[in-house]
C-alpha cells in the first residue's frame, strides 16, 4: 500500500545518509542516468550544501597553512648567512585583520612618507652600519631611559638599544616611535638596507681590481682569491682562523701587527676585506671563510667610538682623514667642529675692522651732533 502524499513529501525533504552518499558528482563526464538522479530539487540543494561545506573547510585549512607559512618565513634578513651563530626563534606577531588600526595607518601613507623612509634607510646604511640586529624585530624595542652610550658594546641588549636609537633619530622627524610598528615602514626600511648592501658589495668587488691593482680574473674566482689574498684579510696560520684586527688590508702600511697610527686610514679597505675573500656574498658570517663580518664591524665601531669619547690622538687622526676623503664638503665634523661659513671677503673686512682704532668720546659726541642735524 502506498504511503500518503504527505509522507512522500517529508521523505523527499530529508534524504537518508545512504541517499546522500549515492549522490553523483556533476562533471563534464556525468552520464545520462546520473543526470536523471539529479532532477530532484532536493538532491540538487543537498549537493549545493555539501559543496559549500567543503569550500568552507578548504578555506579554513588554507588560512591555517598561510599562518604556518608566515611563521616559518617570517622575514629574517640574510638568514642563510648566519651559519656561524645559533638562530633565535622569532616571536610571530599575529597578522591583523583587514579593518585593524594598523592597516588603516598603512593605507594612509603617502609617496612622501615612502621617500622619507627610503632616504632614512639609505642614511642608516652609510652612517651607521650594513646590518640590523634581529632584523625588523629591533623596531619593537622600547627606549631604555638608563641606557649609556659609553656602555653600548658591553652586552647585546645595549647594542640593540644603540642601533634602535640610531634608527629612531633618523625617522622621528616624521614618525613617532609607535609608527615603527607599521608593516610597510619596516619592510621598506629593511629592503633599502639590504639593497644598499648588495649594491655596495657588488661595486666594491667590481672596483677592487683597479683599487688594488689586481687582475679581474683573480678577483672573480673564489679559489684564486683564497689562495692569493687570505693573508691580506687576516688569515692566521697558527690558529687556522681570521683575525679581526691583525689585518694588513685595513692598514696604511703593514708592520706585521695592528697599529693605532695606521689602521682604518682608508675607509674603502674595510669593504675590500670582503671583496678579497672567497665569500661570494656579503653576509653577517662568511659562508666560506667563516669571517664574522658584522661582529668584526661592531668591534671596529667600538674601537672608534671609544677613541673619540676619550679623545685619543690616533682615532682623531682617523676621523680627520675620513673627513678629508669622504666628507670634503661637509659643514661639520666630529673632531673639527662647525666650519666657518664666512666668505673670504667678509673675513677680510672683519679683520680690517678689528685692526681699526677706536675713536675717543669727544669725537663720538661730535658725531652724534652731526647725526641729529642730518635728521632735522
Buried (B, 14 or more C-beta within 10 A) or exposed (E): EEEEEEEEEEEEEEBEEEBEEEBBEEEEEEEEEBEEBBEBEBBEEBBEEEEEEEEEEEEEEEEEEEEEEBEEEBBBBBBEBBEBEEEEEBEEEEEEEEEEEBBEBBEEBEEEBEEBBBEBBBBBBEEBBBBBBBBBBBBEBEEEEEBEEEEBBEEEEBBBBBBBBBBBEBBBEEBEBEBBBBBBBBEBBBBBBBBBBEEBBEEBBEBBBEBBEBEEEBBEEEEBBBEBBBEBBBBEEEEEEBBBBBBBBBBEEBEEEBBBEBBBBBEEBBBBBBBBBBBEBBBBBBBBBEBBBBEBBBBBBBBBBBBBEEEBEBBBBBBBBBBEEEEEEEEEBBBEEEEEEEEEEEEEEEEEEEEEEEEEEEEEEEEEEEEEEEEE
